[in-house]
Amino acid sequence: MTTQSEDPNERVDHPRWYNGHPSGIETIDLIENLPCNLANAVKYLWRCGLKATETPLRDLQSARWYTERERRRVYIYELEDEPAQKIEIVWRAFARRVIDAGDGGVLSRYLENLLLGDFGDMIETIDCAIEELQKDADDS
């Protein structure tokens, strides 16, 4: 695991939006063993609301897009067991630490469903977060 750079402008090695989780885990440590689409979805959920150049809604929409793409890939190539059965033990341990240190938010719920290999619940988790964000915006 790596630590956050002392440079407040660091954008390459250890950006703040990928390195500030209470678990002490950096995003790359968690996602490097995932299929590309799921790694991207987790990355967007991880940084949701933290990166100044993106809106939380855009991050959630991107995470949903990558999750849906992975679900289609698994279906087309008949890889139904891949998300639940073939994710490495190290990744599972990191995911469990992130879930345990989290606040039960969208990232934690998504990771729980990913560990179970449940694409429907993964997408529903993101959809609920998008609806909540849009409702909050409407109420403002």
Helices and strands as residue ranges (DSSP letters): G 16-18, H 27-31, H 36-47, H 56-76, H 82-85, H 89-101, H 106-116, H 119-139
